[in-house]
Amino acid sequence: STGTYTITYTATDGSGNTTTKTRVVNVIASDNKAPEIELIGGDTITVEACGTFNDPGATAFDNVELDITDSIQVTGSVNMNQPGNYTLTYTATDSSGNTGTATRTVKVVDTTPPSIQIQGNNLIRVCLGSSFNDPGATASDCVDGNLDAQVNSNASSAVDVNSRGVY
């Protein structure tokens, strides 16, 4: 049955000298229970695209070996440049071969608007009656990349070179 047992070894030589050593044996129930994995930070995490994903990790506890966090293996990956849902699987196996798993969903979202870079100076002076050539603007987004073709301008209707004013 389960419990702690002590075995005593004794040896005596021809002169009557005796030596004793003991061994402790712990008898435990067979281990057929999988380790439990607890995800730090929850089973769903939402992160902003183009940033850095730092996995908060997990802990693993076994009913016999206790803390086996160091045995956790993580599979799956997160593409921070592509919005979507990604799955990470955490697996821990105890020395009896029992395996526990947990999964985390990482939601990569893009809520950051594109950036616009105005070409040339922000303040342009044009002589009354002359022509105005808009130097334009460029745009980029960390997910969509170059958005120059999507830049819209109201320059042709907003600037009246025949009327004095600030446009």
C-alpha positions as semicolon CSV with decimal commas, in nm:
position;residue;x (nm);y (nm);z (nm)
1;S;0,000;0,000;0,000
2;T;0,104;0,364;-0,030
3;G;0,320;0,522;0,237
4;T;0,678;0,574;0,354
5;Y;0,885;0,269;0,443
6;T;1,231;0,239;0,595
7;I;1,465;-0,046;0,504
8;T;1,756;-0,110;0,738
9;Y;2,075;-0,284;0,622
10;T;2,312;-0,431;0,882
11;A;2,649;-0,598;0,835
12;T;2,869;-0,755;1,105
13;D;3,229;-0,865;1,058
14;G;3,409;-1,152;1,232
15;S;3,526;-0,925;1,515
16;G;3,170;-0,824;1,598
17;N;3,184;-0,476;1,441
18;T;2,843;-0,374;1,308
19;T;2,744;-0,112;1,052
20;T;2,390;-0,003;0,977
21;K;2,251;0,198;0,684
22;T;1,892;0,289;0,609
23;R;1,696;0,358;0,295
24;V;1,361;0,540;0,274
25;V;1,112;0,418;0,012
26;N;0,805;0,624;-0,075
27;V;0,530;0,416;-0,232
28;I;0,286;0,631;-0,424
29;A;-0,023;0,552;-0,622
30;S;0,037;0,503;-0,991
31;D;0,053;0,834;-1,171
32;N;-0,207;0,841;-1,444
33;K;-0,315;1,200;-1,410
34;A;-0,205;1,457;-1,669
35;P;-0,031;1,773;-1,554
36;E;-0,246;2,084;-1,530
37;I;-0,138;2,389;-1,728
38;E;-0,246;2,738;-1,627
39;L;-0,204;3,013;-1,886
40;I;-0,069;3,340;-1,749
41;G;-0,272;3,628;-1,891
42;G;-0,572;3,418;-1,995
43;D;-0,663;3,200;-2,288
44;T;-0,727;3,492;-2,527
45;I;-0,495;3,789;-2,574
46;T;-0,551;4,082;-2,813
47;V;-0,244;4,265;-2,946
48;E;-0,193;4,552;-3,191
49;A;-0,044;4,456;-3,526
50;C;0,318;4,545;-3,603
51;G;0,411;4,550;-3,237
52;T;0,600;4,286;-3,045
53;F;0,424;3,986;-2,895
54;N;0,565;3,885;-2,560
55;D;0,410;3,555;-2,458
56;P;0,322;3,580;-2,087
57;G;0,375;3,203;-2,063
58;A;0,216;2,938;-1,847
59;T;0,275;2,723;-1,541
60;A;0,244;2,345;-1,513
61;F;0,163;2,145;-1,201
62;D;0,176;1,767;-1,168
63;N;0,007;1,570;-0,889
64;V;0,328;1,376;-0,817
65;E;0,620;1,588;-0,940
66;L;0,457;1,919;-0,844
67;D;0,596;2,219;-1,037
68;I;0,699;2,105;-1,387
69;T;0,675;2,447;-1,554
70;D;1,022;2,399;-1,704
71;S;0,891;2,107;-1,911
72;I;0,637;2,319;-2,104
73;Q;0,677;2,316;-2,482
74;V;0,498;2,582;-2,690
75;T;0,393;2,521;-3,050
76;G;0,236;2,762;-3,295
77;S;0,336;3,111;-3,399
78;V;0,200;3,465;-3,418
79;N;0,248;3,686;-3,726
80;M;0,239;4,037;-3,585
81;N;0,228;4,188;-3,937
82;Q;-0,093;4,008;-4,038
83;P;-0,419;4,064;-3,847
84;G;-0,597;3,742;-3,756
85;N;-0,634;3,479;-3,486
86;Y;-0,337;3,259;-3,400
87;T;-0,329;2,954;-3,173
88;L;-0,046;2,867;-2,936
89;T;-0,050;2,521;-2,773
90;Y;0,127;2,461;-2,442
91;T;0,219;2,099;-2,360
92;A;0,370;1,956;-2,042
93;T;0,458;1,588;-1,989
94;D;0,540;1,431;-1,653
95;S;0,793;1,151;-1,605
96;S;0,511;0,892;-1,617
97;G;0,429;1,003;-1,972
98;N;0,106;1,184;-1,887
99;T;0,057;1,490;-2,107
100;G;-0,147;1,802;-2,035
101;T;-0,223;2,074;-2,289
102;A;-0,373;2,421;-2,297
103;T;-0,433;2,655;-2,588
104;R;-0,424;3,031;-2,618
105;T;-0,573;3,242;-2,895
106;V;-0,373;3,551;-2,986
107;K;-0,583;3,804;-3,175
108;V;-0,372;4,039;-3,386
109;V;-0,575;4,352;-3,470
110;D;-0,500;4,661;-3,679
111;T;-0,658;4,968;-3,519
112;T;-0,378;5,213;-3,608
113;P;-0,457;5,445;-3,902
114;P;-0,202;5,494;-4,179
115;S;0,052;5,773;-4,155
116;I;0,066;6,054;-4,412
117;Q;0,386;6,238;-4,496
118;I;0,333;6,573;-4,667
119;Q;0,590;6,634;-4,940
120;G;0,763;6,969;-4,933
121;N;0,686;7,244;-4,683
122;N;0,363;7,263;-4,484
123;L;0,340;7,634;-4,568
124;I;0,355;7,724;-4,937
125;R;0,329;8,079;-5,070
126;V;0,188;8,129;-5,419
127;C;0,168;8,460;-5,602
128;L;-0,184;8,574;-5,690
129;G;-0,271;8,465;-6,041
130;S;0,014;8,215;-6,077
131;S;-0,027;7,839;-6,081
132;F;-0,013;7,606;-5,783
133;N;0,147;7,265;-5,813
134;D;0,067;7,046;-5,516
135;P;0,383;6,856;-5,413
136;G;0,152;6,583;-5,283
137;A;0,180;6,340;-5,000
138;T;0,274;5,979;-4,937
139;A;0,108;5,733;-4,702
140;S;0,208;5,409;-4,540
141;D;0,062;5,158;-4,301
142;C;0,245;4,894;-4,100
143;V;0,010;4,620;-4,224
144;D;-0,075;4,739;-4,575
145;G;0,262;4,895;-4,659
146;N;0,277;5,168;-4,924
147;L;-0,059;5,348;-4,964
148;D;0,056;5,626;-5,200
149;A;-0,205;5,523;-5,458
150;Q;-0,480;5,564;-5,196
151;V;-0,385;5,922;-5,099
152;N;-0,667;6,159;-5,193
153;S;-0,622;6,534;-5,207
154;N;-0,865;6,823;-5,250
155;A;-0,582;7,052;-5,373
156;S;-0,737;7,122;-5,711
157;S;-1,063;7,252;-5,558
158;A;-0,924;7,390;-5,234
159;V;-0,672;7,641;-5,371
160;D;-0,797;7,939;-5,575
161;V;-0,486;8,114;-5,708
162;N;-0,707;8,400;-5,836
163;S;-0,828;8,491;-5,487
164;R;-0,613;8,605;-5,205
165;G;-0,638;8,383;-4,896
166;V;-0,509;8,098;-4,684
167;Y;-0,610;7,754;-4,807
